[in-house]
């Protein structure tokens, strides 16, 4: 079977397969985002070490790890709630976002500013984690195959009226 729409390779006669259900979209995104952001924060921390020493390394790592921890909460909620109540997951995401912002502020106020904290590298580590994490999530979502419509049901001998 060939299409006149585009030039190139013929489409062939093989049947189109199905992908089947995904084991867990949310956990897959968690792994993908964690690995990508973790690698980026590691590189950033090594650069911080080279420029400003061990305190910069700790600060960059702490900023990145804090962001990654709070982002992971959303994906874990998606994993546990999304299976049983997909439409309710969106409401929980909104509530979780509020809790994360407040929680992030509380952590920063409780921890305060330790002597070893290098503010610039803390911020750089956090921003790197946010950008890379979000990029990995977008890539993961773009590659996800989500079923939009229900599978057709067979109605043998009857009408659908």
C-alpha positions as CSV (number, residue, x, y, z in Angstrom):
1,X,0.0,0.0,0.0
2,X,1.5,3.3,-1.0
3,X,0.4,6.9,-0.5
4,X,0.7,9.6,-3.1
5,X,1.0,12.3,-0.4
6,X,4.8,11.9,0.1
7,X,7.7,10.6,-1.7
8,X,9.9,8.0,-0.1
9,X,9.7,4.4,1.1
10,X,6.5,2.4,0.5
11,X,4.5,1.7,3.5
12,X,4.4,-2.1,2.9
13,X,1.7,-4.7,3.7
14,X,2.5,-5.5,7.4
15,X,-0.2,-5.0,10.0
16,X,0.1,-2.2,12.4
17,X,0.7,-3.4,15.9
18,X,-0.6,-2.0,19.2
19,X,1.6,-0.8,22.0
20,X,-0.5,-2.0,24.9
21,X,-1.0,-0.3,28.2
22,X,1.9,1.5,29.7
23,X,3.1,0.1,33.0
24,X,3.3,3.5,34.7
25,X,3.6,6.8,32.9
26,X,4.3,8.7,36.2
27,X,7.1,6.5,37.4
28,X,8.7,6.5,34.0
29,X,8.6,10.3,34.0
30,X,10.0,10.3,37.6
31,X,13.0,8.1,36.5
32,X,13.6,10.0,33.3
33,X,13.4,13.4,35.0
34,X,15.4,12.4,38.0
35,X,18.3,10.9,35.9
36,X,18.4,14.0,33.6
37,X,18.2,16.5,36.4
38,X,20.6,14.6,38.7
39,X,23.2,14.4,35.9
40,X,22.8,18.1,35.2
41,X,23.1,19.0,38.9
42,X,26.2,16.8,39.2
43,X,27.9,18.6,36.3
44,X,26.8,21.9,37.8
45,X,28.2,21.0,41.2
46,X,31.5,19.9,39.7
47,X,31.7,23.3,37.9
48,X,30.9,25.0,41.2
49,X,33.7,23.0,42.9
50,X,36.2,24.1,40.3
51,X,35.2,27.8,40.6
52,X,34.4,28.3,44.2
53,X,35.3,25.2,46.2
54,X,33.5,22.6,48.3
55,X,30.9,25.0,49.7
56,X,29.8,25.9,46.2
57,X,29.5,22.2,45.4
58,X,27.4,21.5,48.5
59,X,25.2,24.6,47.7
60,X,24.6,23.6,44.1
61,X,23.8,20.0,45.1
62,X,21.5,21.1,47.9
63,X,19.6,23.5,45.6
64,X,19.2,20.9,42.9
65,X,18.2,18.1,45.3
66,X,15.6,20.3,47.0
67,X,14.0,21.1,43.7
68,X,14.1,17.5,42.6
69,X,12.5,16.3,45.8
70,X,9.6,18.7,45.6
71,X,9.0,17.9,41.9
72,X,9.1,14.2,42.6
73,X,6.1,14.6,45.0
74,X,3.8,15.5,42.1
75,X,4.8,12.5,40.0
76,X,4.4,10.2,42.9
77,X,0.9,11.6,43.5
78,X,0.1,11.1,39.8
79,X,1.3,7.5,40.1
80,X,-0.8,6.6,43.1
81,X,-3.9,8.7,42.5
82,X,-3.9,8.7,38.7
83,X,-4.6,5.0,38.5
84,X,-7.7,5.0,40.7
85,X,-9.1,8.5,39.9
86,X,-7.5,10.1,36.8
87,X,-9.9,13.1,36.8
88,X,-9.2,13.7,40.5
89,X,-5.5,13.7,39.9
90,X,-5.6,17.2,38.4
91,X,-7.2,18.6,41.5
92,X,-4.6,17.0,43.6
93,X,-1.8,18.4,41.4
94,X,-3.1,21.9,42.1
95,X,-3.3,21.3,45.8
96,X,0.1,19.6,45.8
97,X,1.6,22.6,44.0
98,X,0.4,24.9,46.7
99,X,1.7,22.6,49.4
100,X,5.1,22.3,47.6
101,X,5.5,26.1,47.3
102,X,4.7,26.6,50.9
103,X,6.8,23.6,51.9
104,X,9.8,24.9,49.9
105,X,9.5,28.3,51.6
106,X,9.2,26.6,55.0
107,X,12.4,24.5,54.3
108,X,14.3,27.6,53.3
109,X,13.1,29.5,56.4
110,X,13.8,26.6,58.8
111,X,17.2,25.8,57.4
112,X,18.0,29.5,57.1
113,X,21.3,30.4,55.6
114,X,24.0,28.0,56.9
115,X,27.6,29.3,56.9
116,X,28.6,26.9,54.1
117,X,25.8,28.1,51.7
118,X,27.0,29.8,48.6
119,X,23.9,31.7,47.5
120,X,24.8,32.0,43.8
121,X,25.6,28.3,43.4
122,X,22.5,27.3,45.4
123,X,20.4,29.3,42.9
124,X,22.2,28.0,39.9
125,X,21.8,24.4,41.0
126,X,18.1,25.0,41.7
127,X,17.5,26.7,38.3
128,X,19.4,23.9,36.4
129,X,17.3,21.3,38.1
130,X,14.1,23.1,37.3
131,X,14.9,23.6,33.6
132,X,16.3,20.1,33.0
133,X,13.5,18.4,35.0
134,X,10.8,20.2,33.1
135,X,12.5,19.5,29.8
136,X,12.7,15.8,30.6
137,X,9.1,15.8,31.7
138,X,8.0,17.5,28.4
139,X,10.0,15.0,26.4
140,X,8.6,12.1,28.4
141,X,5.0,13.3,27.9
142,X,5.6,13.9,24.2
143,X,6.8,10.3,23.8
144,X,3.9,8.8,25.9
145,X,1.2,7.0,24.0
146,X,-2.0,7.8,25.8
147,X,-5.3,6.3,24.8
148,X,-7.8,9.1,24.1
149,X,-10.8,7.1,22.9
150,X,-12.3,3.9,24.2
151,X,-11.7,0.7,22.3
152,X,-14.5,-0.1,19.9
153,X,-16.9,-2.8,21.2
154,X,-18.2,-5.5,18.9
155,X,-22.0,-5.7,18.5
156,X,-22.7,-8.9,16.7
157,X,-26.2,-9.2,15.4
158,X,-27.6,-6.2,17.3
159,X,-28.0,-2.6,16.5
160,X,-26.4,0.3,18.3
161,X,-29.6,2.3,18.6
